[in-house]
Amino acid sequence: MTVEFDARSKYVQIINCKSHSTELTRHGLNPTTLEALSEVPVATPGDHLDKAVAAGKNCRQALVCARAWSYEDRKKAILAYADAIEK
């Protein structure tokens, strides 16, 4: 499994180990430049919110999802996230 991780764009919602896009998106602003940041999905009750809440109640599914990734893939994803935060 190859892990592609970009902390600055291509945001999706992950529900039960699957990515889901939403019809509604929003973006923040860089407070220094007022530049628009990447669009992020917004869940609504008619969208994926109910599914996300139900999935959140079943934490065991999250553990199964994490186990599907190899140790190396999880390590790469976490290190990529840490590098993105440091920038």
C-alpha positions, 0 to 999 in steps of 0.5 A: 500500500502506498501512502500519499499524504498532503496536509495542505490540500485534497481534504476528504472525510474518512468514514469507516476507512473510506474517503468521502467527499461532500457537496459543501466545502469551506476554506479558512484564511491565512491571517497574515496574507488573507489568502484563501486556504484549501477547501475542506469538506463540511458534513451536514446531517443529510450528507455524511454526518450521521454516518460519521457519528455512527462510525465514531461509536464503533471504535473497533472499526478504526482499529481494524482500519489502522491494522490494514496499514503496514507499520512502515506506511503508518510511519510514513504518514505520521512523519509526513504529517509532522513535517507538514506541521513544522512548515 
